[in-house]
């Protein structure tokens, strides 16, 4: 897969009512959101900075994409 973001997580084709196409979020963003939720389940989440949570969430997402592409 050449897309660094893993492609789209929830793409939808254009609806009949409009010509707009909804690409959905990237798979990388989806993985990062799931990782963030897991981190926030940590009992001490309120002692961790939001920037650390965001950074590590994307590190986890990148690792998941790397493993997925093996």
N, C-alpha and C positions, 0 to 999 in steps of 0.2 A: 504494500500500500504506500503510495507516494505522499499522501496527505498527512502532514505532521500532526494534524489535529484529529486524525482517525476517521475523517468523514463526518457525516451528519448522524446524530443520534435518533432523531425523530422526524425525518423529512416527510412532507405531505405534498402531493401533486396540487397543481392549481385547481381551485374549486370551479364548478360550473358558473357560479355567481360572479366570479371576478377573474381577472387575468393574473392575479398575484400568486406567486409560488412561495411556499413557506419552507425554508430550508431546515428549520429547527436548529437546535444548539449543536455544537460540535460534540463528538464522542469524548474528546478530551475534557471539555467543560462538564459533561455529564459525570465522567469518572471523578473529576475533582470535587464536584458537589457531593457525590457519595462518600468520598474520602473525608470531606469536611464534616459531614454528619457523623461519621465514625469517630473523628477526633473530638467532636463536641460531646460525645457520650462519655468521655473521660471525666472522672469525678472531679478532677482539678482543672477543668477547661477554663474556668474564670481566672486562672493564674497564668494562662498562656496568651501571648499577644495575638491580636487578630492578624497582623502581618505574618507571623510565624505559621498560624493555621492556614492562611491562604497559600503561602509559599510551599509548605509541606504537602498541601492538598494537590497542588499541581505537580510536585515531584512524584507523588504516588500515581497520579494520572499518567504521567510520562512513562513511569515504570510499567504500568499496566499496558499501555499501548506498545511499548517495546516488547514485552512478553507476548502479547497478542500477535505481533507481526513475525514471530520466529517461525 
